[in-house]
């Protein structure tokens, strides 16, 4: 088991609404983890090490350049207290009539959905509360009929790949480059009773095993665009690709990138300012 960081710096950021999404993107591009949006504040966390203050100084400079009235406050928290705080934030999230995301402390039998993906909140990892995760889950609920091989790029908490397996996918290759994710992914697999079928690789240079029937990549633009061409040949002809983690204002740039791929956009899904693309391999 990976020895994960015991202390984190949690930064609360206030910035004008029109700048919030670009601020969140920049905070994550600096290595920020566990973005939580609360009313007029968003919170981002960084592992506490020798580089943390330099990162926070760079973030503050960027924020002030965007909005002179922006503010940032910070505090050091330990993992245990951070995870306890999630219980006040993370509530059951119904995705479709058949699919719901549940925090581990909820009793599954109390919910009518056929598919109940259970998640243990932990530093840095997706819980299904973000719009792009919800969009990807909605699309997966439509696509997975049983027996598919799925490629989950940037698996995070494993929420998308785990849901695909619960829906009947035969196999998921979950790719991640952040070693802090491994413990949480293993916990979530156990929580959902999954003992096989999820193949996790934590690597900057993962080894693919194509062709896949479905691929999903839910990653912010700054991290997605440089790597997406590496996956253009990963899915079989006629297969489906879900691309998300993107803002609607990034639609033109995203379409320009997808035009270079063998993927044809079939449909777009939106939720608030976020967008997801369902593509077919042609």
N, C-alpha and C positions, 0 to 999 in steps of 0.2 A: 504494500500500500504506500502511496506517495505521501511524504511528510509535508502536508500543506501548511501554508503560512498561518501563524497563530494570531497575529495582529494585523489590523488593516487601518488605513486612514479613510474615514468617511467624510466626504465633502458635500455640503449642502449649497446648491447654486441657485441664485435668483437672477433671472434675466427676462427681458421682454419676450412675450409670446412669439413674436415673429422671428426671434433669433434662437428659440429653444432647440429646435431640431438640429440645426447646424452645430450648436454648442454641444449637444449630446454626441453627435457624430465625432466631433473633435476630441471630446473627453474619452470616448471609446478608442479612438485611433491612438491615443497616448497610452493605451493599456488599461483604461478604466473598465471596471467590472461591476456587475450588479447594479445596473441603472434602475432607479426607482423614481417614478414621477408622482408627486404629491401636490395637488393644488398649484400654487405658484412657485414651487421649488422642485428641482430634481436632485437626486442624490446619486453620487458615483463613488465607488470604493476602489482603493489601490492597495496592493500588498505593501506593508511597511518595510522599507529597506533603505539603503544609502541613496537611492535615486529618487525616492518619493517626493522630497521637497522640491527638487529641480522640476519634476513633472508638474507639480501643483503650481509652481511659479510660471511655467510656460502656459498652463491652462488659464491662470488668472490674467496674464497679459493678453491672451487671445480673447477672453471674455470682455475685457475692458475695451479692446479695440472694436468689438461688435457693438457694445452697449456701455456707455460711460456710467450708467446707473447699476450695472451688474454687480453682484456681490458674491463672495464665496467664503464660507466658514468651514472649519474642519475639526475633526475629533478622532482620537484613536480608540478603536473598539476591538474587542477580542471576538473570535469566531462564534463562541457560544452565545454571547449577548446579541450579536448581529442576527444569528439565526432565530433567536427567540423573538426579536422584533418583527420578523417576517410574519408571525402568526396573526398580527394585527392587520397586515396588508394583504396577504395571500388568501383569497377566498375561492370557493368552487367556481369554475368558469365553464359554462355550457357553450360548446362550440356548435353543435348541431343537435337535432332531436335524439341522435344515437350516440353522441360523443360528449364526454365531460372530462375536464381536468380537475383532479382533486389533490389538495395538500394531504400529506400522509396522515394527519390527525383526524381527518373526516372518515366517517363510517361508510364504506361503499354501498352497502345494502340500503342506505337511506336515499339513494338516488336512482331514478328510473332508467337512465341511459344504459344501453347495452354495453358500450365500451367506456370503461372508466380508467383513464390513465392517471396513476398516482405518482406524485412528485414530492421529493424531499427538498425543501428550499435550502440552498446553500450558497455560499459566496460565489458570485460570478455566473451563475447558471440559470438558464431559462426556466420559467415556471408556467408559461402559457398566458401570462397576463399582458404581454406586449402584443400590439396589433398584428405585427408581421407573423409572429408565431401562431396567432389565431387564424390568420389567413391561410398559412401553410397547412394547419390542421384541418381546416374546412375543405381544402382541395384534396388532401390525402384521404379524407373520409369519403370523398366521391370516387377517387381513383382506385384505391386498394380493394380488390375483389377477392383476393386469395391467391397465394402461390407466387407472388411477384418477388423479384430481387430488387432491392432498393439501395441506392447510394445516398447517404446523408452527409453532406459536406458542411463541416462546421457544426458538429452534432451538439456541442454544449452540454446540456443536462441529459441528452439522449431522448428528449420528449417526443421528437418527430419520429425517430426510428422505432422507439418503443411503441408508439401509437400504431405505426404501420404493422408491427408484429402482432399486436393485439387485434388488429383488423384482419389478420390472416396472411400477411406477407410471409414468404418462405424464409427470407434471409435479408439482413440489413448490414451493410458495411458502413460503419460510422467513423468519419474522419475528423480529427481534431488536432490542432497544434499546441494546445495549452495543457500542460501536464496537471494543472490544478483541477481539471475536469474529471480526471479518472475516478477518484473516490466517489464523487457524486453520481456519475454514470453507473458505477457498480451498485451503489445503494439503490438507485431507481430501478435497475433491472431486477434486483432482488425484491424490491417492494411490489413489483408487478408480476412476480412469479416467473420471470423469464430466465431460463437456465441455459438456453442455446439459441443460436440464430442471429445474435448481435455480435458482429465482428468489429471490435474497436481497434483503431490504429491512432496512436498519438505520435505524429511525425510531421516535420516540415515537408517531407518528400514521401507521401504515402504510396503504397503499391496498390494499384487498382486491379480488379478482377472482372473486367467487362465481358459481355455486354450486360447492362442493367436494364430493367423494365421501367424503372422510375428513378429519377434523381431529384433531390430537393437541396437547395442552397439558400439558407436564410442568414445572410451576412451583410453588414453595412457596406455601403458603396466603396469606401476607402480600402477595405480588405477584400471585397468580392471582385471588383473589376480586374485587379492584377492576376488573379488565379483562375478566373472563370474559363478562359481559353484552354487551360490544361484539361478541362473536362468535356470539351466539345464532342469528343469521339467515344464517350463513356456509355451512352445509352443506345440501345438498338433502334433501328428504323421502326417508326410507329410507336416508340415508347414516349413517355411523358417526362417533362422537366418542369420543376417549379422553381422559380427564382424570386426571392423576396429579400427583405431587409432594407428596402429602398423607399425613398420618399417620392410622392407624386411629382414633385418639382424636378426629379431626376429622370423622368420618363423618357425624354428625348435622348439623353446620353445612353440610357439603358437600351433603348431600341436600336441605337447605332451599334452598340456592342453585340446585341443579339443578331443583328443583320449579318454579322461576320461568322455566325455559327450555322450548323445544319438544323437549327431549331426554328420552327415557325410559331409565332404567337397565336394561340387559339382564343385566349380570353384573358382579361385582366380583372383582378379583384381589388377593391379598395376598402379601407377602413380608416376613417379620419384622414390624416395626411399621408398615410402609408399605402403602398401598392405591391401587389404580387402578380406574377406572370405565369400562366400555364401555357407551356409550349409542347409541340409535337415534333419529334425527330423525323425529318423528311429525307 
